[in-house]
Amino acid sequence: MCQNRYDSNAATQQRFEELKNHYKKRRDDFRNNPRSSIELEAWRNQDNDVAYNLLTKLSYIIGNLASYDSRQYPLSPNDKRPEGQGFCHTLVIPKNRVYNVVDPNATADNCELLNEMHKHFVDFWQTDQGKEKILARAKRAIDDQDKKLRNAPAPPSNSQSASPVYDEATRKNVFDHFDKLKEPFKKLEAKDFRFAFHVFPDNSIGHLHMHVFPHQEMFREVSTKVYDWKTVPLDAILAVERA
């Protein structure tokens, strides 16, 4: 029998019990999944022709490097906005090199990859850890851009930009806005998000990625909408591919 190496004090013992329950749930979920035995057998036989949807995710979930708040990009031109398209704008990207959603590899096998990317985010969102990680990444983007703005050299006194474009009042509003939307954001369901792609040649990056952001106006009021014309919903792509 395995020895319990945890100390006997109450707090540590409680944590030990929580981890036991965590392991038991994960174990039971895995073993009760009929797909697990199929993929395990293929993995042991080093069968690379099997799609390992259970053992290995096909995609990553990453936060947008840019802040979602347009007020943090006061000097950016209107046709080249760097901010995200909504509160906590997130990206899902495949592990394999796939150029764009028009790439045949993106829609192969009845759009298996696109469906996995969607499911990956939905599963991640349904965990408390997922919500907190997305919020933390969005906050870090705000903090990073705030630091850049505050460290930028002041314009000369005779410059047309002499008046502050990111003053303390604006800065406070940016952070207050994030704090105001945190709790409502965590209450969203998968149906409240837009899952979409920028289709070649309208893409900005040569690697497939799915944009994910809330579609309600309250979560988009300080984000860019200049790219909405090229933001094609996943459902539209699936409808075309399955026709």
N, C-alpha and C positions, 0 to 999 in steps of 0.2 A: 504494500500500500504506500502511495506517495506521502512523504512527510510534509506537514504544514510548516513552512519556514517563516510564516508571519508571526509577529509578536502577539502577545496575548492581551494587550491593552484594548479597551472597548472600541476606540475609534478605528484602530488598525484592523481589528477583527470584523467590524462592520464593513470596512472596505473590502476585506477578503471575501465576505459573503456576497457582496455586490459583484465582484469579479467572477466568483463561482457561477452566479446566476447568469452573468453575461456570457460566459463560456458555454453554459448549458443551452441557452437559447440559440446561440450561433451554431452549436453542434447539431441540435435537433432540427433547426431550419435547414441546415445543409443536408443532413442524412435523410430528411423527409422529402427533399426535392428529388423527383424522379430523374432529373437531368444530371444530378451529381454522379451517380454510378456510371453513366455513359461517358461523361467527360473524364472521370478518374481513370477508367479503363483505357481510354484513348491516350491519356497523358502518360500512363505507365508504359504503354507500348510505343511512345514517342510518335504518335500518329499526328502529323502536321496537317492532315486534310480535314480534321474536325474543327468546327467553329467553337472555340472555347468561350462561350458566352457567360458561363457561370464561373469558371475558374479564373478567367482573365477578362477584365473589362477591355473593350475595344477603344475606349476614349478617355480623355482627361477632362476635368472641370477646372477652369482657371478663371480668376478674376480679371476684369479689364484693367489695364495699367493706368488708363486715364480716369479721372474723376467723372462722375455722371453730371456734375453741376456746371452749367455754362458760365456762371458768374466767376468761376476760377480760370476762365480763358477769355479775359476781357479784350484782348487785342487780336484774337484769331479771326480771320475773314469768315464771312457768313457761309461761303460755299465750301469751306474746308474746316468744319468744326471738329475738334479733337475729342470732345466729351462724349460720354456714352449716350445711348438712346433712351435710357430709363434708369430709375433708381436701382443701384446694385447690378448694373449691366454685367452679365456673366457670359463666358464663352465655353462651349464644349468642342473639343478638337479630337480627331482620331489619332491613335498612336501611330498607325501606318501613314506613309506619305500618300495623301490624296490631294489633288490640286484644288478642286472646286466641286461644287455640287453637280456641275455639268460633266465632270469626269465619270466615265462609265463605272469605275470602281466605287464611286459614292452610292450608286443606285443598284449595284449588282445584287443578285439573290433576293429580289423583291424588296429592295431598299433595306436590307438587314442592318447595314451600318447606321443609316439615318435613324432607324427605329431604336437601335441600341443607344445612340447618343441621346435621344429623347428620354428613353427609359432611365438611363444613367442619371440624368439630372432629376427626374421625377423621384426616383428612389432616394437620391441624395437629399432632396428638398424635404422629404418626409421624415427626416431625422432631425432632432434638435441640434446636433453637431453641425449638420449641413447648413442650417439657417445661420448659426452663429459664425461659421467660417466665411460665408458669403458676406455677411455684414462686416466682419473684421477686415476682409480684403477691400471692401468698398471704403471703409473708414481710412485704411492705410493709403489708398489712392488720394483721398481728400487731404490727408496730412502731408503727403509727399508734394502735392501741387501747392498747398498752402506754404510749405517751406520754401519752394522755388520762388513763389511770388514775394514772400517777405524778405528773401535774400537777394532779390533782383536789385540792381543799382537804380537809384532814383533818377528820373528824367531831369534834364537841365531845367532851370527855372524859366527859361524863355521858350520851352517846348510846349506844343499844343497839348501834350500829355501830362503837363505839370500837375493838373488836378488828379488826385488819387483815383484810380480805376478799380482798385481792390482795397478800399479803406477798411477801418475797423468795423464799421457798421455792416458792410457787405460781408466781411469775414464772419462776423457773429451770426448773420442770417444763414450763411452756408452751414455752419455747424449746428445751429438750431433746427434747420430743416432736416438734417440727417437724424437728429435726436427725435424729432416729431414723428418721423415715418418708420422708425425702427420697429416699434410694436405692431402697427398695422401691417407692416411687411411680413412679419413672422406669422401672421394669421392667414396669409394668402394660400390658395390651393393651386395645384398644377394648372388648372384651367384659367387661372388669372395671369398666366405668363404668355408672352409671345415667343414662339420658337421659330426662327427665321434664318434665311441665308441671303448674302449679297452675291448675286449670280454673275459669273464671268460674262462680259468684261468689266462689269461694274464693281468688282471686288477690289479691295485695297491690299490684300495680303494673299500671296500664292500658296495657301495651305487651307484646306477645308476647315471651316469653323462655323458652328451654329451660335447665333446670337440669342440670348435669353434675357428678357426683361419684362417687368409688369406692363400690361397694356392700359391700365386705368390712368386717366388723366392726372390724378393726384400724384402718381409716381413718375410722371413724365414732364411736369410743368416747368422744371428748370433744366431739362435735357434737350439735346438737339432732335429736331424732326426733319432736318434737311435731307436725311438719307431714307426717309420712309418710302419714297417712290421706288427704291430698289431693294427694299427689305421684303423678300418673298416668303410667306409663311410655309412652314413645313407641310401643312395640310394641302396647300396648292401644289407643291412638288409631288407629294404622294398621289394626288388625284391624277396628275399627268402621267406619272410612271406606271400607274395601275390601270390606266384606261385601255 
